[in-house]
Amino acid sequence: MRILLLYMMLLMGSLNGWAQQRVTYQRADSLKICRLLRDANKQTTTLWFARQFLNIPYVAHTLEVNPAEQLVVNTRQLDCTTLVETVTALTLCAHQGKRSWNDYLSTLRTLRYRKGKLDGYPSRLHYFSDWIADKTAMSIVKEIQSPNPPFSAVQHINVNYMSTHPDAYQALKAHPEWVSVIRQQEETLSRTTSRYIPKSVLKRNTKALRQAVHDGDIIAITCNKKGLDIAHLGFAVWKKDGLHLLNASQIHKKVVQEPMTLYQYLQKHPSHTGIRIIRIN
């Protein structure tokens, strides 16, 4: 009996070790996630979670740390996408009454990969329009596209940046055979459209705008850069003077709630055309 018990313990240790190989994180990450989930409840808002990451340093490419694709958890360094994924995963866990580290890992994996399945680098949702479509199909989020106004503009998705700039991506340089897979994903995505709020509309702090955009909604900033769909991400924050953006900012080099209104912020970026609104279910 003791031998059988020892064998089962070794087997479980082996299985746990195999599972750990698919996840990259530090102890500080798991401690922070577990603390936040412990302190949260089903009424905890998305913005509450987002504000727990204020002043965390902005660092790009934190997911590109392994030769083979793994689930990377890094709460010590964030970019705009990983901030949105981290906060969304925490929000979903809290509202579903999930409190464990493994619950969080499972939820983050579901968000980051196509149909929630990690199957190599191409399975990661690299374009945020693709992320929106995939998570909408899984009933995790919904994109708000009405009423009109303020959703008075249409974005015709036309993406090809990754397949036309493979040298800019470490994984594609190492695996050129993946470029054709990415190109096929881009072609499928480029057949889609979405309604958005033009940035000129954000100048007016109207009741209709406040009804259309809620605190904690994910804001995806649309752009007219060739081959791209979304320039930046963050969360909606309403203040008396209008709509603001809580984001992992490359300009401020940390997670901040922008002191200027979102309209003022977008005016400083000529390639930014407006915002798409995504709400967590």
N, C-alpha and C positions, 0 to 999 in steps of 0.2 A: 504493500500500500504506500509506504514511504517512497519507494522507487517510482511508482506511478505518479505520485504527487510531485516529486522532483522533476520528472519528465514533463508534466503539464506546466510547471513553473518555467522550465527552460523554453518550452514551446511558446508560451505566452510572451516571454521575454524576447524571443526571436521575432515573433509577429510584431511586437511593439517596436522593436528595433527597425524592422522593415518599414513600418509606418512612419517612424521618425525620419527615415531617409528621404521621404517625400515632402518633408516640411523643413523649412529653414527659418529659424528664429533664435532669439536670445531669451534668457530667463526673465529679463526685465519686460519683455513683450508679453509673455504669458501672465506675469504677475499683474501688469497693468490691465490687461483685458479681463482677467478674473475679478480684479477689484472693481472695475467699472460695472461689470455684470452683477456683482454682489450688491452694489449700491443702487442699482436701477430697479425699476418695476415696470409694469405694463403701461403705466401712464408717463413714463420718462420720454421726453421729446427728442427728436433728432438733433435739435440745436443744443440740447444739454450735452449730448455725447460730443458733438462737434466742438463745443467750447472747452472740453477737457483736453483738447489738443492744441489750444492756442499757444503760440510761441515755440512749438516744436519746429526744429530747423527744416527748411525746404531743401530736399536733396533729390535730384532726378536719377532715374535708372536704377532704383533700389531693387527692382525685380530681376535685374540682369546680373545675378551673382553666381549662378551655377551653370556648368556646361550642359546639363540636362534640366529640362523644365521641372521645377518644384514649386510647391505652394510656399511663397515667401511672406512672412509676417514681420513687419518692421514698423513699430509704433514710435521709434526714436527719430526717424527721418521720414518725411512724407513729401510726395508731390501731389498735384491736384487730383489725380486719379486715385492714388492709394488712400488719400484722405477720404474721398467719397466712398470708396469700397469699405474702408475700415468702419466709418461711421454708420453706413447702411447695414453692414453685418451686425454691428452692436445693436442697432435699433430693432432689427428683425429678431435677434435673439431675445432681447428684453420683452418685446411684445408677444413672443411665443412662449415665454416663461422658461427659456433655455439659459442655463447659468454656467455650464462647464466649458473648459478650454476646448475640448473636442467638439462641443456644439458650435463654438465660434469658428473653429477650423473648417468644419463641414459647411457652415453658412458662407464663409469667405470663399471657399472653393466653388460653391454653387454660383456665387456672384461673378467670379473672375473668369470662368471658363464656359465655353459654349455648351448649352444644356446641362451645365453644372459638372461636366466631366473633364478632368485633367488628363489630356492625352497628347502631351508634347506641346511645344511652342505654338504651333498653328492653332491649337484649341483655345488659346487665350484670346479674349475679345479685345483686339488691339484698337479698333475704331469705336468711339463711344456711341455712334449711331447703331452699330452692330450690338453693342452692349444693351442699349435701350430696347431694340427689337427682340433680342433673345430673352431678356428678363421680363419683358411684357408678355411674351409667349408663355413664360413660366408662371405668370400671374404674381410676380414679385413686385413689379412697379407698373405704373401706367403713365403714359405721356399725356399731358394736358394740351389740347390743341383747339379749344374753343372756350368762350365765344369769339366771334369776329365782329368788332374789335374786342380785345387787343391783339388776337392772333391773326393778323391781317396779311402776313407774308408767307410764302411757300419756299422751303429749301429743297432744291433738287439735288439729292446726294450724288456726288461724283468724286469718288476716292480712288487714288492709285499711288499715293505717295510711297508706301512701303515697297511695292513691287518695282517702282521706278527708281528707288533709292536704297537698294538692298545693302550697300556698303555702310549705310548709317545704322544698321542693326547687327549687333554682334552675332546673334543666332543665325541670321540669314547669310552672313559672310561664311560662317562655319558650315552651314547646310544650304547651299544654293538650290537644292532640290525642293526646298520648301517655298521658294518664291512663286512657283506656279500655283501652289495651294493657296497662298495669300492672294494672288491675282484673281483666282476664281472667287474667293470670298469678296473681294473688292467689286467684282463685276456683278455679283448677286446683290450686294448692298447698294450699288449705284443705280439700281432700277427703282429705288424707293424715294418717297418725298415725305416732308413733314412740315406742318405749320409752325410758325414761330412769331415772337413779338419783335418787331423792328426796334432798333435802339432809339429811334426818334420818339417812339411812343412812351418810352420810359421817362422822358423829360417831364411828363405830366403826372403828378402824384394823385391819380384818380381813384374813386371808389371801385370802378370796374377793374382796374389793375390790381387793387388790393384783394378783390374777390377772386381774381384769376390765379394769383400767385400767393401761396401760403408760406408762412414761416417754416423753414426746414425743407422746403422743396429743393430738389437738385436743380441747379441752373447750369445748362450747357450752352456756352457762348458760341454762336455760329460765326463762320468766317468765310471770306472769299479767297482764301489762299488756295492756289492750285493743288489739287490732289487731296485736300483735307476737308473735313466736315465740321469738326469742333476744335476750337482753339484753346479753351480753358473750361474748368469746372469749379463749382463751389456750391454753397448753400444760401438760400434766400433768408435775409434778415430785414424785417420791416422796422423802420424808425420814423420819427415824426416828419423828417425831411424827405423820406422816400425809401426806395428799395436799396439795400446794401448787400454786399457779397462777403461771406465768410469763406476763405479759401487758403490753400497752401500757395503762397505767393513767391514767385521767383524774384520779383522786384524787392519785396521786404525781406526775402530770404528766410521766411518762417510762416507759420500759420497765423493769419490775422483776420480780424473783421475790418474790412476796408473802411477808413474814416470818411471817404468820399462816397457819394451815392453811386449806384451802379451806372446810371446815365453818365455821370462825370467820368467814371472809370472807362466806359466804352468809348467816350469821345477821345480819349488819349490813345486809342488803338484803331487806326483807320481801317484795318482789315476786318475788324469785328463788326458784324452786321446786325446782331440781335441775340435773343435768348430763346432756347427751348426749355420747357418746364417738365420735370419728371417727378412724380410723387410716389413715395414708398407705400405699398399696400399694407 
